[in-house]
Amino acid sequence: MRKIKNVHLHEDPEKYNCFGCAPHNQLGLHLDFWEDGDEVFTLWEPKPHLMGWVNVLHGGIQATLMDEVSGWLVYVKCATVGVTAELNVKYRKPMFMDRGPLKVISKLREKTHRMAIIDSRIEIDGVVHAEGVLKFFLFSEQVAREQYYYPGVEAFFES
């Protein structure tokens, strides 16, 4: 297992204000990421202002968590950037806010030249509460570097 570096930390906060991973976004999720074999994951503690029903994490936030982890998987497993083309979520069990940290895990199922299919899930104590299948449209590495500030996969890890 190894920590994935947030390569955006030194960017202008006016430009880098991602709801998922920017540490200075006051309303954001403040996610960090790790690579473990074929998977990318985050551990995250729900915040009270993100509640849907009483003591249940809002379903849209659950989807956002899977989307964000999958985006970071695209960085390090597909060696490029991409945008979400499709996200299908199945909510299996209520995700109670007071049950401790969530583990959000994404794994690449299939990759073609222009598309990645990613399986994602949210677990509490090893029990799956939500799962999703995401399709990401992938940019070529050249386009990612020239237009989307992609620094190359090696930049995400310590030497």
Backbone torsions as a table, in degrees:
resi	resn	phi	psi	omega
1	MET	NA	138.3	176.8
2	ARG	-144.2	145.3	-179.2
3	LYS	-71.0	139.5	174.5
4	ILE	-96.0	125.6	180.0
5	LYS	-74.9	139.3	173.3
6	ASN	-81.8	101.4	-175.7
7	VAL	-73.0	-6.5	-177.2
8	HIS	-94.9	-4.2	-172.0
9	LEU	-56.6	-30.1	-176.1
10	HIS	-97.7	9.1	178.2
11	GLU	-79.9	161.1	178.4
12	ASP	-58.4	122.5	179.8
13	PRO	-58.5	-22.9	176.1
14	GLU	-69.1	-28.0	-179.3
15	LYS	-98.6	-34.0	-179.6
16	TYR	-106.6	94.6	-179.2
17	ASN	-136.0	39.6	-175.0
18	CYS	-57.6	130.9	177.8
19	PHE	-61.1	-32.9	-177.0
20	GLY	-80.7	-46.0	-167.5
21	CYS	-124.8	-6.2	-179.9
22	ALA	-74.9	119.8	-177.1
23	PRO	-68.6	-20.1	-178.5
24	HIS	-95.0	-2.2	177.0
25	ASN	-75.0	109.6	-173.3
26	GLN	-58.9	-31.1	-178.6
27	LEU	-98.8	-1.4	-172.2
28	GLY	-77.6	178.9	-177.6
29	LEU	-87.6	-21.7	176.3
30	HIS	58.5	47.2	-175.6
31	LEU	-79.1	144.9	168.7
32	ASP	-116.0	159.1	-173.0
33	PHE	-133.7	149.8	176.5
34	TRP	-132.8	150.7	172.9
35	GLU	-105.9	133.0	177.4
36	ASP	-136.9	96.2	-176.6
37	GLY	63.3	-122.5	-179.0
38	ASP	-84.1	-3.6	-173.6
39	GLU	-109.3	154.3	168.8
40	VAL	-120.3	138.0	-177.9
41	PHE	-145.2	165.1	171.2
42	THR	-135.9	153.6	170.1
43	LEU	-111.8	133.9	-173.7
44	TRP	-149.3	138.7	178.6
45	GLU	-100.2	122.2	-179.7
46	PRO	-59.5	145.2	178.7
47	LYS	-105.8	140.4	-175.1
48	PRO	-54.8	-33.3	-177.3
49	HIS	-73.5	-3.1	179.7
50	LEU	-105.6	17.8	-179.8
51	MET	-74.5	143.3	171.0
52	GLY	-98.8	-95.3	172.5
53	TRP	-74.1	171.2	-177.8
54	VAL	-54.7	118.8	177.0
55	ASN	62.6	20.3	179.2
56	VAL	-121.4	131.0	178.0
57	LEU	-64.5	132.5	-179.3
58	HIS	-56.5	135.8	-178.5
59	GLY	-60.6	-34.5	177.5
60	GLY	-65.4	-34.2	176.5
61	ILE	-69.5	-38.2	176.3
62	GLN	-59.3	-45.4	178.1
63	ALA	-62.6	-41.1	179.3
64	THR	-61.7	-41.5	178.7
65	LEU	-59.5	-45.9	179.4
66	MET	-65.8	-38.4	179.4
67	ASP	-63.7	-44.6	-177.3
68	GLU	-66.9	-45.4	179.0
69	VAL	-63.0	-38.8	179.1
70	SER	-65.7	-36.2	176.4
71	GLY	-62.2	-39.8	177.4
72	TRP	-71.5	-30.6	173.1
73	LEU	-62.0	-41.0	177.7
74	VAL	-58.8	-43.0	177.5
75	TYR	-53.7	-50.9	-168.8
76	VAL	-97.5	-21.5	-179.1
77	LYS	-103.5	-24.6	178.0
78	CYS	-105.7	-8.2	177.6
79	ALA	56.3	45.3	177.5
80	THR	-165.2	-169.0	171.3
81	VAL	-115.2	159.4	178.7
82	GLY	-152.1	171.8	176.0
83	VAL	-126.1	147.1	-179.4
84	THR	-67.0	125.0	176.8
85	ALA	-100.5	-29.3	-177.2
86	GLU	-159.1	143.8	178.1
87	LEU	-143.5	118.7	177.3
88	ASN	-118.6	122.5	-175.8
89	VAL	-116.4	139.5	170.1
90	LYS	-117.2	121.5	178.9
91	TYR	-92.4	111.7	-173.5
92	ARG	-88.8	-40.5	-177.0
93	LYS	-145.0	151.6	175.4
94	PRO	-58.6	139.3	-179.6
95	MET	-102.6	89.7	-176.0
96	PHE	-68.9	141.1	-174.3
97	MET	-70.9	-24.0	-171.2
98	ASP	-106.4	23.9	-177.5
99	ARG	-101.8	13.2	178.9
100	GLY	95.6	-173.6	-174.0
101	PRO	-67.9	148.4	173.7
102	LEU	-93.6	148.6	171.2
103	LYS	-115.1	120.3	180.0
104	VAL	-108.5	122.5	-170.9
105	ILE	-126.5	134.3	175.6
106	SER	-127.8	145.7	-179.1
107	LYS	-142.5	135.6	179.0
108	LEU	-71.5	122.3	177.3
109	ARG	-91.0	-43.7	-174.3
110	GLU	-155.1	143.3	177.8
111	LYS	-136.5	130.8	171.0
112	THR	-115.8	-173.7	-179.2
113	HIS	-58.0	-38.2	-173.5
114	ARG	-119.6	-1.0	-172.7
115	MET	-143.4	143.6	172.3
116	ALA	-124.0	136.5	172.7
117	ILE	-109.3	127.3	-171.8
118	ILE	-127.3	133.9	173.6
119	ASP	-96.7	134.7	179.9
120	SER	-136.4	153.4	178.7
121	ARG	-152.2	157.1	175.1
122	ILE	-120.3	125.8	-178.2
123	GLU	-118.1	149.3	166.0
124	ILE	-125.9	121.2	-177.7
125	ASP	51.2	40.3	176.4
126	GLY	81.2	-2.3	179.7
127	VAL	-99.3	127.3	-179.2
128	VAL	-75.3	125.2	178.3
129	HIS	-106.7	-26.9	177.0
130	ALA	-150.9	148.8	175.7
131	GLU	-143.6	152.3	-177.3
132	GLY	-143.5	157.2	170.8
133	VAL	-119.5	125.4	-177.6
134	LEU	-119.3	142.6	171.7
135	LYS	-114.9	126.4	178.2
136	PHE	-113.4	130.9	169.5
137	PHE	-77.8	128.3	-177.0
138	LEU	-103.1	138.5	171.6
139	PHE	-91.2	152.8	174.4
140	SER	-62.1	155.1	179.7
141	GLU	-60.7	-36.5	178.5
142	GLN	-61.6	-47.7	177.9
143	VAL	-63.5	-41.3	179.1
144	ALA	-59.4	-42.2	-179.8
145	ARG	-71.3	-43.2	-174.1
146	GLU	-77.7	-35.6	-173.1
147	GLN	-112.0	-19.0	-173.7
148	TYR	-124.6	17.0	173.5
149	TYR	59.7	27.1	178.7
150	TYR	-70.7	123.9	-174.5
151	PRO	-89.3	-1.3	-174.1
152	GLY	96.4	147.5	-173.4
153	VAL	-59.6	-32.1	-177.6
154	GLU	-63.7	-24.4	-179.2
155	ALA	-69.7	-16.2	-176.5
156	PHE	-86.0	-4.3	-175.9
157	PHE	-133.6	148.7	174.0
158	GLU	-67.0	148.3	-179.1
159	SER	-66.2	NA	NA
